């Protein structure tokens, strides 16, 4: 969650982060799609390490890391 907060503080400064949460159960479908046909299919990330204008209450950010203890980074986003 810290990498998302940092993204909004340093890069997406024109946007407002109203709420931030992680729902593991709700993310299962997005994770499978990412690994099968999204960037996860081409960037070599392991499935165990992946976890704009207007109001988007269902905006998703794809977070990945290189290893179990690696730093998280944003690899994609959308809704």
PDB file with one MODEL, atoms N, CA, C and O in Angstrom:
MODEL        1
ATOM      1  N   UNK A   1       0.819  -1.188   0.000  1.00  0.00           N
ATOM      2  CA  UNK A   1       0.000   0.000   0.000  1.00  0.00           C
ATOM      3  C   UNK A   1       0.869   1.261   0.000  1.00  0.00           C
ATOM      4  O   UNK A   1       0.471   2.309  -0.510  1.00  0.00           O
ATOM      5  N   UNK A   2       2.052   1.136   0.579  1.00  0.00           N
ATOM      6  CA  UNK A   2       2.939   2.304   0.611  1.00  0.00           C
ATOM      7  C   UNK A   2       3.355   2.745  -0.788  1.00  0.00           C
ATOM      8  O   UNK A   2       3.473   3.943  -1.043  1.00  0.00           O
ATOM      9  N   UNK A   3       3.580   1.797  -1.702  1.00  0.00           N
ATOM     10  CA  UNK A   3       3.992   2.205  -3.046  1.00  0.00           C
ATOM     11  C   UNK A   3       2.856   2.939  -3.757  1.00  0.00           C
ATOM     12  O   UNK A   3       3.115   3.819  -4.577  1.00  0.00           O
ATOM     13  N   UNK A   4       1.617   2.597  -3.462  1.00  0.00           N
ATOM     14  CA  UNK A   4       0.471   3.302  -4.050  1.00  0.00           C
ATOM     15  C   UNK A   4       0.383   4.709  -3.468  1.00  0.00           C
ATOM     16  O   UNK A   4       0.189   5.674  -4.208  1.00  0.00           O
ATOM     17  N   UNK A   5       0.521   4.834  -2.167  1.00  0.00           N
ATOM     18  CA  UNK A   5       0.495   6.164  -1.550  1.00  0.00           C
ATOM     19  C   UNK A   5       1.616   7.042  -2.104  1.00  0.00           C
ATOM     20  O   UNK A   5       1.410   8.225  -2.377  1.00  0.00           O
ATOM     21  N   UNK A   6       2.799   6.458  -2.268  1.00  0.00           N
ATOM     22  CA  UNK A   6       3.937   7.200  -2.812  1.00  0.00           C
ATOM     23  C   UNK A   6       3.647   7.648  -4.243  1.00  0.00           C
ATOM     24  O   UNK A   6       3.986   8.769  -4.623  1.00  0.00           O
ATOM     25  N   UNK A   7       3.021   6.776  -5.038  1.00  0.00           N
ATOM     26  CA  UNK A   7       2.657   7.120  -6.412  1.00  0.00           C
ATOM     27  C   UNK A   7       1.740   8.353  -6.427  1.00  0.00           C
ATOM     28  O   UNK A   7       1.953   9.273  -7.216  1.00  0.00           O
ATOM     29  N   UNK A   8       0.734   8.369  -5.567  1.00  0.00           N
ATOM     30  CA  UNK A   8      -0.178   9.514  -5.525  1.00  0.00           C
ATOM     31  C   UNK A   8       0.510  10.766  -4.983  1.00  0.00           C
ATOM     32  O   UNK A   8       0.216  11.872  -5.437  1.00  0.00           O
ATOM     33  N   UNK A   9       1.409  10.612  -4.034  1.00  0.00           N
ATOM     34  CA  UNK A   9       2.128  11.755  -3.465  1.00  0.00           C
ATOM     35  C   UNK A   9       3.151  12.350  -4.420  1.00  0.00           C
ATOM     36  O   UNK A   9       3.345  13.566  -4.441  1.00  0.00           O
ATOM     37  N   UNK A  10       3.812  11.500  -5.218  1.00  0.00           N
ATOM     38  CA  UNK A  10       4.934  11.966  -6.031  1.00  0.00           C
ATOM     39  C   UNK A  10       4.658  12.039  -7.533  1.00  0.00           C
ATOM     40  O   UNK A  10       5.223  12.895  -8.213  1.00  0.00           O
ATOM     41  N   UNK A  11       3.812  11.172  -8.060  1.00  0.00           N
ATOM     42  CA  UNK A  11       3.607  11.131  -9.507  1.00  0.00           C
ATOM     43  C   UNK A  11       2.212  11.569  -9.947  1.00  0.00           C
ATOM     44  O   UNK A  11       2.072  12.297 -10.929  1.00  0.00           O
ATOM     45  N   UNK A  12       1.213  11.142  -9.247  1.00  0.00           N
ATOM     46  CA  UNK A  12      -0.170  11.452  -9.621  1.00  0.00           C
ATOM     47  C   UNK A  12      -0.699  12.577  -8.742  1.00  0.00           C
ATOM     48  O   UNK A  12      -1.771  12.461  -8.148  1.00  0.00           O
ATOM     49  N   UNK A  13       0.053  13.657  -8.666  1.00  0.00           N
ATOM     50  CA  UNK A  13      -0.262  14.728  -7.723  1.00  0.00           C
ATOM     51  C   UNK A  13      -1.557  15.470  -8.051  1.00  0.00           C
ATOM     52  O   UNK A  13      -2.112  16.137  -7.178  1.00  0.00           O
ATOM     53  N   UNK A  14      -2.046  15.374  -9.273  1.00  0.00           N
ATOM     54  CA  UNK A  14      -3.305  16.022  -9.639  1.00  0.00           C
ATOM     55  C   UNK A  14      -4.512  15.165  -9.246  1.00  0.00           C
ATOM     56  O   UNK A  14      -5.651  15.624  -9.325  1.00  0.00           O
ATOM     57  N   UNK A  15      -4.268  13.945  -8.830  1.00  0.00           N
ATOM     58  CA  UNK A  15      -5.340  13.035  -8.421  1.00  0.00           C
ATOM     59  C   UNK A  15      -5.450  13.011  -6.907  1.00  0.00           C
ATOM     60  O   UNK A  15      -4.506  13.346  -6.193  1.00  0.00           O
ATOM     61  N   UNK A  16      -6.623  12.608  -6.431  1.00  0.00           N
ATOM     62  CA  UNK A  16      -6.856  12.511  -4.993  1.00  0.00           C
ATOM     63  C   UNK A  16      -7.169  11.060  -4.649  1.00  0.00           C
ATOM     64  O   UNK A  16      -8.082  10.461  -5.218  1.00  0.00           O
ATOM     65  N   UNK A  17      -6.419  10.510  -3.731  1.00  0.00           N
ATOM     66  CA  UNK A  17      -6.662   9.156  -3.240  1.00  0.00           C
ATOM     67  C   UNK A  17      -7.608   9.256  -2.048  1.00  0.00           C
ATOM     68  O   UNK A  17      -7.223   9.713  -0.972  1.00  0.00           O
ATOM     69  N   UNK A  18      -8.866   8.817  -2.256  1.00  0.00           N
ATOM     70  CA  UNK A  18      -9.871   8.911  -1.202  1.00  0.00           C
ATOM     71  C   UNK A  18      -9.868   7.709  -0.277  1.00  0.00           C
ATOM     72  O   UNK A  18     -10.144   7.846   0.915  1.00  0.00           O
ATOM     73  N   UNK A  19      -9.565   6.546  -0.802  1.00  0.00           N
ATOM     74  CA  UNK A  19      -9.632   5.328  -0.009  1.00  0.00           C
ATOM     75  C   UNK A  19      -8.689   4.305  -0.634  1.00  0.00           C
ATOM     76  O   UNK A  19      -8.447   4.336  -1.841  1.00  0.00           O
ATOM     77  N   UNK A  20      -8.167   3.414   0.171  1.00  0.00           N
ATOM     78  CA  UNK A  20      -7.237   2.403  -0.310  1.00  0.00           C
ATOM     79  C   UNK A  20      -7.440   1.139   0.503  1.00  0.00           C
ATOM     80  O   UNK A  20      -7.379   1.167   1.732  1.00  0.00           O
ATOM     81  N   UNK A  21      -7.683   0.023  -0.188  1.00  0.00           N
ATOM     82  CA  UNK A  21      -7.843  -1.243   0.509  1.00  0.00           C
ATOM     83  C   UNK A  21      -7.428  -2.386  -0.403  1.00  0.00           C
ATOM     84  O   UNK A  21      -7.309  -2.226  -1.617  1.00  0.00           O
ATOM     85  N   UNK A  22      -7.211  -3.534   0.206  1.00  0.00           N
ATOM     86  CA  UNK A  22      -6.866  -4.750  -0.517  1.00  0.00           C
ATOM     87  C   UNK A  22      -7.868  -5.820  -0.131  1.00  0.00           C
ATOM     88  O   UNK A  22      -8.030  -6.134   1.048  1.00  0.00           O
ATOM     89  N   UNK A  23      -8.538  -6.378  -1.123  1.00  0.00           N
ATOM     90  CA  UNK A  23      -9.506  -7.446  -0.924  1.00  0.00           C
ATOM     91  C   UNK A  23      -8.997  -8.661  -1.703  1.00  0.00           C
ATOM     92  O   UNK A  23      -9.211  -8.763  -2.911  1.00  0.00           O
ATOM     93  N   UNK A  24      -8.329  -9.570  -1.015  1.00  0.00           N
ATOM     94  CA  UNK A  24      -7.679 -10.709  -1.680  1.00  0.00           C
ATOM     95  C   UNK A  24      -8.660 -11.548  -2.480  1.00  0.00           C
ATOM     96  O   UNK A  24      -8.346 -11.972  -3.592  1.00  0.00           O
ATOM     97  N   UNK A  25      -9.826 -11.790  -1.938  1.00  0.00           N
ATOM     98  CA  UNK A  25     -10.811 -12.614  -2.635  1.00  0.00           C
ATOM     99  C   UNK A  25     -11.290 -11.945  -3.932  1.00  0.00           C
ATOM    100  O   UNK A  25     -11.415 -12.604  -4.965  1.00  0.00           O
ATOM    101  N   UNK A  26     -11.553 -10.653  -3.871  1.00  0.00           N
ATOM    102  CA  UNK A  26     -12.022  -9.929  -5.054  1.00  0.00           C
ATOM    103  C   UNK A  26     -10.938  -9.803  -6.121  1.00  0.00           C
ATOM    104  O   UNK A  26     -11.255  -9.602  -7.293  1.00  0.00           O
ATOM    105  N   UNK A  27      -9.682  -9.917  -5.745  1.00  0.00           N
ATOM    106  CA  UNK A  27      -8.575  -9.754  -6.688  1.00  0.00           C
ATOM    107  C   UNK A  27      -8.244 -11.026  -7.471  1.00  0.00           C
ATOM    108  O   UNK A  27      -7.471 -10.962  -8.426  1.00  0.00           O
ATOM    109  N   UNK A  28      -8.796 -12.156  -7.102  1.00  0.00           N
ATOM    110  CA  UNK A  28      -8.437 -13.427  -7.738  1.00  0.00           C
ATOM    111  C   UNK A  28      -8.679 -13.409  -9.244  1.00  0.00           C
ATOM    112  O   UNK A  28      -7.825 -13.867 -10.002  1.00  0.00           O
ATOM    113  N   UNK A  29      -9.809 -12.897  -9.691  1.00  0.00           N
ATOM    114  CA  UNK A  29     -10.119 -12.863 -11.122  1.00  0.00           C
ATOM    115  C   UNK A  29      -9.189 -11.911 -11.871  1.00  0.00           C
ATOM    116  O   UNK A  29      -8.698 -12.237 -12.951  1.00  0.00           O
ATOM    117  N   UNK A  30      -8.953 -10.741 -11.296  1.00  0.00           N
ATOM    118  CA  UNK A  30      -8.043  -9.783 -11.920  1.00  0.00           C
ATOM    119  C   UNK A  30      -6.643 -10.356 -12.017  1.00  0.00           C
ATOM    120  O   UNK A  30      -5.975 -10.195 -13.039  1.00  0.00           O
ATOM    121  N   UNK A  31      -6.191 -11.023 -10.962  1.00  0.00           N
ATOM    122  CA  UNK A  31      -4.857 -11.626 -10.945  1.00  0.00           C
ATOM    123  C   UNK A  31      -4.724 -12.682 -12.043  1.00  0.00           C
ATOM    124  O   UNK A  31      -3.717 -12.716 -12.751  1.00  0.00           O
ATOM    125  N   UNK A  32      -5.729 -13.539 -12.186  1.00  0.00           N
ATOM    126  CA  UNK A  32      -5.695 -14.592 -13.205  1.00  0.00           C
ATOM    127  C   UNK A  32      -5.635 -13.986 -14.605  1.00  0.00           C
ATOM    128  O   UNK A  32      -4.870 -14.455 -15.448  1.00  0.00           O
ATOM    129  N   UNK A  33      -6.426 -12.958 -14.858  1.00  0.00           N
ATOM    130  CA  UNK A  33      -6.427 -12.297 -16.160  1.00  0.00           C
ATOM    131  C   UNK A  33      -5.080 -11.646 -16.452  1.00  0.00           C
ATOM    132  O   UNK A  33      -4.566 -11.746 -17.566  1.00  0.00           O
ATOM    133  N   UNK A  34      -4.514 -10.984 -15.457  1.00  0.00           N
ATOM    134  CA  UNK A  34      -3.212 -10.336 -15.597  1.00  0.00           C
ATOM    135  C   UNK A  34      -2.136 -11.351 -15.961  1.00  0.00           C
ATOM    136  O   UNK A  34      -1.319 -11.104 -16.848  1.00  0.00           O
ATOM    137  N   UNK A  35      -2.136 -12.489 -15.279  1.00  0.00           N
ATOM    138  CA  UNK A  35      -1.117 -13.509 -15.513  1.00  0.00           C
ATOM    139  C   UNK A  35      -1.314 -14.213 -16.849  1.00  0.00           C
ATOM    140  O   UNK A  35      -0.336 -14.638 -17.465  1.00  0.00           O
ATOM    141  N   UNK A  36      -2.546 -14.345 -17.307  1.00  0.00           N
ATOM    142  CA  UNK A  36      -2.821 -15.076 -18.545  1.00  0.00           C
ATOM    143  C   UNK A  36      -2.673 -14.216 -19.797  1.00  0.00           C
ATOM    144  O   UNK A  36      -2.077 -14.655 -20.781  1.00  0.00           O
ATOM    145  N   UNK A  37      -3.208 -12.997 -19.770  1.00  0.00           N
ATOM    146  CA  UNK A  37      -3.211 -12.215 -20.995  1.00  0.00           C
ATOM    147  C   UNK A  37      -2.748 -10.774 -20.820  1.00  0.00           C
ATOM    148  O   UNK A  37      -2.728 -10.022 -21.795  1.00  0.00           O
ATOM    149  N   UNK A  38      -2.382 -10.372 -19.630  1.00  0.00           N
ATOM    150  CA  UNK A  38      -1.887  -9.025 -19.404  1.00  0.00           C
ATOM    151  C   UNK A  38      -0.375  -9.008 -19.350  1.00  0.00           C
ATOM    152  O   UNK A  38       0.285  -9.920 -19.848  1.00  0.00           O
ATOM    153  N   UNK A  39       0.170  -7.973 -18.747  1.00  0.00           N
ATOM    154  CA  UNK A  39       1.629  -7.849 -18.640  1.00  0.00           C
ATOM    155  C   UNK A  39       2.260  -9.037 -17.922  1.00  0.00           C
ATOM    156  O   UNK A  39       3.418  -9.368 -18.176  1.00  0.00           O
ATOM    157  N   UNK A  40       1.515  -9.675 -17.034  1.00  0.00           N
ATOM    158  CA  UNK A  40       2.043 -10.824 -16.319  1.00  0.00           C
ATOM    159  C   UNK A  40       2.416 -11.968 -17.238  1.00  0.00           C
ATOM    160  O   UNK A  40       3.195 -12.846 -16.867  1.00  0.00           O
ATOM    161  N   UNK A  41       1.862 -11.957 -18.436  1.00  0.00           N
ATOM    162  CA  UNK A  41       2.163 -12.984 -19.424  1.00  0.00           C
ATOM    163  C   UNK A  41       3.504 -12.741 -20.107  1.00  0.00           C
ATOM    164  O   UNK A  41       4.062 -13.660 -20.707  1.00  0.00           O
ATOM    165  N   UNK A  42       4.032 -11.517 -20.026  1.00  0.00           N
ATOM    166  CA  UNK A  42       5.255 -11.192 -20.757  1.00  0.00           C
ATOM    167  C   UNK A  42       6.406 -10.670 -19.907  1.00  0.00           C
ATOM    168  O   UNK A  42       7.541 -10.630 -20.381  1.00  0.00           O
ATOM    169  N   UNK A  43       6.143 -10.268 -18.663  1.00  0.00           N
ATOM    170  CA  UNK A  43       7.217  -9.630 -17.903  1.00  0.00           C
ATOM    171  C   UNK A  43       7.954 -10.555 -16.945  1.00  0.00           C
ATOM    172  O   UNK A  43       8.856 -10.115 -16.233  1.00  0.00           O
ATOM    173  N   UNK A  44       7.584 -11.827 -16.919  1.00  0.00           N
ATOM    174  CA  UNK A  44       8.308 -12.797 -16.119  1.00  0.00           C
ATOM    175  C   UNK A  44       7.993 -12.790 -14.640  1.00  0.00           C
ATOM    176  O   UNK A  44       8.692 -13.451 -13.871  1.00  0.00           O
ATOM    177  N   UNK A  45       6.973 -12.073 -14.209  1.00  0.00           N
ATOM    178  CA  UNK A  45       6.628 -12.032 -12.790  1.00  0.00           C
ATOM    179  C   UNK A  45       5.995 -13.360 -12.373  1.00  0.00           C
ATOM    180  O   UNK A  45       5.273 -13.986 -13.149  1.00  0.00           O
ATOM    181  N   UNK A  46       6.270 -13.771 -11.163  1.00  0.00           N
ATOM    182  CA  UNK A  46       5.665 -14.976 -10.613  1.00  0.00           C
ATOM    183  C   UNK A  46       4.285 -14.639 -10.063  1.00  0.00           C
ATOM    184  O   UNK A  46       4.097 -13.558  -9.504  1.00  0.00           O
ATOM    185  N   UNK A  47       3.327 -15.529 -10.206  1.00  0.00           N
ATOM    186  CA  UNK A  47       1.958 -15.293  -9.720  1.00  0.00           C
ATOM    187  C   UNK A  47       1.932 -14.986  -8.225  1.00  0.00           C
ATOM    188  O   UNK A  47       1.048 -14.263  -7.766  1.00  0.00           O
ATOM    189  N   UNK A  48       2.864 -15.511  -7.472  1.00  0.00           N
ATOM    190  CA  UNK A  48       2.866 -15.272  -6.020  1.00  0.00           C
ATOM    191  C   UNK A  48       3.424 -13.896  -5.664  1.00  0.00           C
ATOM    192  O   UNK A  48       3.362 -13.494  -4.502  1.00  0.00           O
ATOM    193  N   UNK A  49       3.973 -13.155  -6.652  1.00  0.00           N
ATOM    194  CA  UNK A  49       4.569 -11.851  -6.380  1.00  0.00           C
ATOM    195  C   UNK A  49       3.896 -10.713  -7.148  1.00  0.00           C
ATOM    196  O   UNK A  49       4.505  -9.664  -7.360  1.00  0.00           O
ATOM    197  N   UNK A  50       2.649 -10.914  -7.564  1.00  0.00           N
ATOM    198  CA  UNK A  50       1.968  -9.837  -8.265  1.00  0.00           C
ATOM    199  C   UNK A  50       0.823  -9.202  -7.459  1.00  0.00           C
ATOM    200  O   UNK A  50       0.154  -8.318  -7.993  1.00  0.00           O
ATOM    201  N   UNK A  51       0.658  -9.454  -6.669  1.00  0.00           N
ATOM    202  CA  UNK A  51      -0.556  -8.873  -6.208  1.00  0.00           C
ATOM    203  C   UNK A  51      -0.669  -7.586  -7.172  1.00  0.00           C
ATOM    204  O   UNK A  51      -1.624  -6.816  -7.064  1.00  0.00           O
ATOM    205  N   UNK A  52      -7.472   8.653 -12.534  1.00  0.00           N
ATOM    206  CA  UNK A  52      -7.515   9.647 -13.655  1.00  0.00           C
ATOM    207  C   UNK A  52      -8.648  10.728 -13.571  1.00  0.00           C
ATOM    208  O   UNK A  52      -9.195  10.924 -12.486  1.00  0.00           O
ATOM    209  N   UNK A  53      -8.953  11.312 -14.490  1.00  0.00           N
ATOM    210  CA  UNK A  53      -9.946  12.385 -14.291  1.00  0.00           C
ATOM    211  C   UNK A  53     -11.295  11.785 -13.926  1.00  0.00           C
ATOM    212  O   UNK A  53     -11.737  10.822 -14.553  1.00  0.00           O
ATOM    213  N   UNK A  54     -11.932  12.329 -12.947  1.00  0.00           N
ATOM    214  CA  UNK A  54     -13.220  11.822 -12.531  1.00  0.00           C
ATOM    215  C   UNK A  54     -13.117  11.015 -11.253  1.00  0.00           C
ATOM    216  O   UNK A  54     -12.075  10.990 -10.598  1.00  0.00           O
ATOM    217  N   UNK A  55     -14.202  10.361 -10.912  1.00  0.00           N
ATOM    218  CA  UNK A  55     -14.266   9.541  -9.703  1.00  0.00           C
ATOM    219  C   UNK A  55     -14.391   8.086 -10.121  1.00  0.00           C
ATOM    220  O   UNK A  55     -15.345   7.727 -10.812  1.00  0.00           O
ATOM    221  N   UNK A  56     -13.455   7.244  -9.720  1.00  0.00           N
ATOM    222  CA  UNK A  56     -13.437   5.842 -10.095  1.00  0.00           C
ATOM    223  C   UNK A  56     -13.391   4.984  -8.832  1.00  0.00           C
ATOM    224  O   UNK A  56     -12.306   4.653  -8.354  1.00  0.00           O
ATOM    225  N   UNK A  57     -14.542   4.621  -8.291  1.00  0.00           N
ATOM    226  CA  UNK A  57     -14.557   3.868  -7.045  1.00  0.00           C
ATOM    227  C   UNK A  57     -14.038   2.438  -7.179  1.00  0.00           C
ATOM    228  O   UNK A  57     -13.730   1.806  -6.168  1.00  0.00           O
ATOM    229  N   UNK A  58     -13.935   1.922  -8.380  1.00  0.00           N
ATOM    230  CA  UNK A  58     -13.458   0.550  -8.578  1.00  0.00           C
ATOM    231  C   UNK A  58     -12.134   0.495  -9.324  1.00  0.00           C
ATOM    232  O   UNK A  58     -11.844  -0.494  -9.998  1.00  0.00           O
ATOM    233  N   UNK A  59     -11.328   1.546  -9.212  1.00  0.00           N
ATOM    234  CA  UNK A  59     -10.030   1.602  -9.869  1.00  0.00           C
ATOM    235  C   UNK A  59      -9.126   0.530  -9.276  1.00  0.00           C
ATOM    236  O   UNK A  59      -9.092   0.350  -8.058  1.00  0.00           O
ATOM    237  N   UNK A  60      -8.398  -0.179 -10.124  1.00  0.00           N
ATOM    238  CA  UNK A  60      -7.496  -1.240  -9.670  1.00  0.00           C
ATOM    239  C   UNK A  60      -6.065  -0.867 -10.024  1.00  0.00           C
ATOM    240  O   UNK A  60      -5.810  -0.233 -11.047  1.00  0.00           O
ATOM    241  N   UNK A  61      -5.156  -1.260  -9.186  1.00  0.00           N
ATOM    242  CA  UNK A  61      -3.740  -1.111  -9.470  1.00  0.00           C
ATOM    243  C   UNK A  61      -3.106  -2.489  -9.314  1.00  0.00           C
ATOM    244  O   UNK A  61      -3.322  -3.172  -8.312  1.00  0.00           O
ATOM    245  N   UNK A  62      -2.326  -2.890 -10.308  1.00  0.00           N
ATOM    246  CA  UNK A  62      -1.625  -4.166 -10.271  1.00  0.00           C
ATOM    247  C   UNK A  62      -0.259  -3.917  -9.652  1.00  0.00           C
ATOM    248  O   UNK A  62       0.536  -3.141 -10.183  1.00  0.00           O
ATOM    249  N   UNK A  63       0.013  -4.573  -8.534  1.00  0.00           N
ATOM    250  CA  UNK A  63       1.294  -4.450  -7.848  1.00  0.00           C
ATOM    251  C   UNK A  63       2.058  -5.754  -7.989  1.00  0.00           C
ATOM    252  O   UNK A  63       1.501  -6.834  -7.795  1.00  0.00           O
ATOM    253  N   UNK A  64       3.338  -5.647  -8.329  1.00  0.00           N
ATOM    254  CA  UNK A  64       4.183  -6.830  -8.451  1.00  0.00           C
ATOM    255  C   UNK A  64       5.487  -6.591  -7.693  1.00  0.00           C
ATOM    256  O   UNK A  64       5.808  -5.467  -7.310  1.00  0.00           O
ATOM    257  N   UNK A  65       6.222  -7.673  -7.488  1.00  0.00           N
ATOM    258  CA  UNK A  65       7.554  -7.592  -6.890  1.00  0.00           C
ATOM    259  C   UNK A  65       8.388  -8.729  -7.458  1.00  0.00           C
ATOM    260  O   UNK A  65       7.841  -9.705  -7.972  1.00  0.00           O
ATOM    261  N   UNK A  66       9.681  -8.612  -7.369  1.00  0.00           N
ATOM    262  CA  UNK A  66      10.583  -9.606  -7.961  1.00  0.00           C
ATOM    263  C   UNK A  66      10.747 -10.850  -7.101  1.00  0.00           C
ATOM    264  O   UNK A  66      11.117 -11.909  -7.607  1.00  0.00           O
ATOM    265  N   UNK A  67      10.477 -10.733  -5.811  1.00  0.00           N
ATOM    266  CA  UNK A  67      10.614 -11.870  -4.907  1.00  0.00           C
ATOM    267  C   UNK A  67       9.718 -11.642  -3.702  1.00  0.00           C
ATOM    268  O   UNK A  67       9.126 -10.573  -3.554  1.00  0.00           O
ATOM    269  N   UNK A  68       9.620 -12.638  -2.847  1.00  0.00           N
ATOM    270  CA  UNK A  68       8.752 -12.548  -1.671  1.00  0.00           C
ATOM    271  C   UNK A  68       9.122 -11.393  -0.751  1.00  0.00           C
ATOM    272  O   UNK A  68       8.261 -10.869  -0.045  1.00  0.00           O
ATOM    273  N   UNK A  69      10.382 -10.989  -0.747  1.00  0.00           N
ATOM    274  CA  UNK A  69      10.789  -9.870   0.104  1.00  0.00           C
ATOM    275  C   UNK A  69      11.182  -8.636  -0.707  1.00  0.00           C
ATOM    276  O   UNK A  69      11.761  -7.695  -0.163  1.00  0.00           O
ATOM    277  N   UNK A  70      10.870  -8.636  -2.002  1.00  0.00           N
ATOM    278  CA  UNK A  70      11.186  -7.507  -2.865  1.00  0.00           C
ATOM    279  C   UNK A  70      10.246  -6.328  -2.662  1.00  0.00           C
ATOM    280  O   UNK A  70       9.180  -6.462  -2.062  1.00  0.00           O
ATOM    281  N   UNK A  71      10.651  -5.189  -3.164  1.00  0.00           N
ATOM    282  CA  UNK A  71       9.834  -3.980  -3.075  1.00  0.00           C
ATOM    283  C   UNK A  71       8.684  -4.048  -4.077  1.00  0.00           C
ATOM    284  O   UNK A  71       8.874  -4.477  -5.216  1.00  0.00           O
ATOM    285  N   UNK A  72       7.495  -3.628  -3.656  1.00  0.00           N
ATOM    286  CA  UNK A  72       6.335  -3.590  -4.534  1.00  0.00           C
ATOM    287  C   UNK A  72       6.459  -2.435  -5.506  1.00  0.00           C
ATOM    288  O   UNK A  72       7.006  -1.386  -5.167  1.00  0.00           O
ATOM    289  N   UNK A  73       5.944  -2.629  -6.731  1.00  0.00           N
ATOM    290  CA  UNK A  73       5.883  -1.556  -7.724  1.00  0.00           C
ATOM    291  C   UNK A  73       4.593  -1.712  -8.528  1.00  0.00           C
ATOM    292  O   UNK A  73       4.068  -2.816  -8.672  1.00  0.00           O
ATOM    293  N   UNK A  74       4.104  -0.615  -9.037  1.00  0.00           N
ATOM    294  CA  UNK A  74       2.885  -0.612  -9.836  1.00  0.00           C
ATOM    295  C   UNK A  74       3.229  -1.043 -11.253  1.00  0.00           C
ATOM    296  O   UNK A  74       4.107  -0.459 -11.888  1.00  0.00           O
ATOM    297  N   UNK A  75       2.536  -2.067 -11.752  1.00  0.00           N
ATOM    298  CA  UNK A  75       2.791  -2.584 -13.092  1.00  0.00           C
ATOM    299  C   UNK A  75       1.627  -2.320 -14.035  1.00  0.00           C
ATOM    300  O   UNK A  75       1.754  -2.522 -15.243  1.00  0.00           O
ATOM    301  N   UNK A  76       0.521  -1.884 -13.515  1.00  0.00           N
ATOM    302  CA  UNK A  76      -0.639  -1.590 -14.353  1.00  0.00           C
ATOM    303  C   UNK A  76      -1.765  -1.034 -13.501  1.00  0.00           C
ATOM    304  O   UNK A  76      -1.772  -1.173 -12.278  1.00  0.00           O
ATOM    305  N   UNK A  77      -2.710  -0.404 -14.172  1.00  0.00           N
ATOM    306  CA  UNK A  77      -3.867   0.113 -13.464  1.00  0.00           C
ATOM    307  C   UNK A  77      -5.026   0.311 -14.417  1.00  0.00           C
ATOM    308  O   UNK A  77      -4.828   0.429 -15.626  1.00  0.00           O
ATOM    309  N   UNK A  78      -6.219   0.347 -13.887  1.00  0.00           N
ATOM    310  CA  UNK A  78      -7.423   0.534 -14.687  1.00  0.00           C
ATOM    311  C   UNK A  78      -8.636   0.098 -13.908  1.00  0.00           C
ATOM    312  O   UNK A  78      -8.582  -0.086 -12.692  1.00  0.00           O
ATOM    313  N   UNK A  79      -9.725  -0.065 -14.615  1.00  0.00           N
ATOM    314  CA  UNK A  79     -10.965  -0.497 -13.954  1.00  0.00           C
ATOM    315  C   UNK A  79     -11.698  -1.500 -14.778  1.00  0.00           C
ATOM    316  O   UNK A  79     -12.761  -1.972 -14.375  1.00  0.00           O
TER     317      UNK A  79
ENDMDL
END
